[in-house]
Amino acid sequence: MKYNVPNWLIIIGGLGQIFTALIYPYIRHNVFDWYTDVKKLKPLNQEIAKTYGRYIQGLNFSFGLMAILLTNELQEGSKLAIAITGLIAAYWIGKVATQVAYYPMYEIPKKPLFRIGGYFMNGLFTLFAIVFTWLLLVNCIQFFNL
């Protein structure tokens, strides 16, 4: 029996990941006032923080593009499909775990838009973790003929 994840769900996951990449600068500037805090760091540490921010943004965008453009390939049961879906699943599971473990300790501005946005973004992160873990499991089932 061939298992699969609906293509529309993978594409929604891809669009959501691209959305997170595009909204990331707004969140950094308007929600967290990130650059004010970064300016307090030494110059090299400022550049490191900015670089990691760009890595996050680039990974989110790239994962989204892969989900949209390689929907079928991401569930073909190959070693590469297992590797890619495993990477993306681990990334988002790690993000959700970090959100749950560390972020509640910090104050986020109380504006309704930011509160609703926080729930929406956490919902998206959880969706990504579920979709790509499901894809990973489907790939493993196919690869190992389970």
C-alpha positions, 0 to 999 in steps of 0.5 A, a space after each residue: 500500500 502506498 502512503 502519501 501526504 496530500 500535495 495541497 498540504 505540502 504546498 500550503 506548508 511551503 507557502 507558509 515557510 516562505 511567508 515566515 521568511 518574508 515576515 521575519 524582518 517585520 517581526 524582528 523590527 516591530 515586535 522585538 525591536 531586535 536591532 536596538 538589542 543587537 546594537 548593544 553587542 560588540 561589532 563582531 557579535 552584531 554581524 554574527 547575530 545578523 548572519 544567523 538571522 539571515 540563515 534562518 530567513 534563507 532556510 525558511 525560504 529555501 524549505 518553502 521553495 522545495 516544498 512547492 517545486 519538489 512536492 512529488 520528489 519529497 515523498 518518493 521514498 528515496 534516500 534523498 527524500 528521507 534526508 531532506 524531509 528529515 532535515 526540515 522536520 528536525 528544523 521545525 520540531 526544534 523550533 517548536 521545542 524552543 518556542 515552548 521551552 524558552 519563549 514563554 519566559 520573555 515579554 512580547 508586546 501586548 498589542 492584540 496584533 502581536 498576540 494573535 500573530 504569535 498564536 498564528 506563527 506558533 500554529 504555522 511552526 507546528 503545522 510545518 513540524 507535523 507535515 514534514 514529520 509525516 513526509 519523513 514517515 511516509 518516505 521511511 515506510 516506502 524506503 523500507 517497504 513497510 
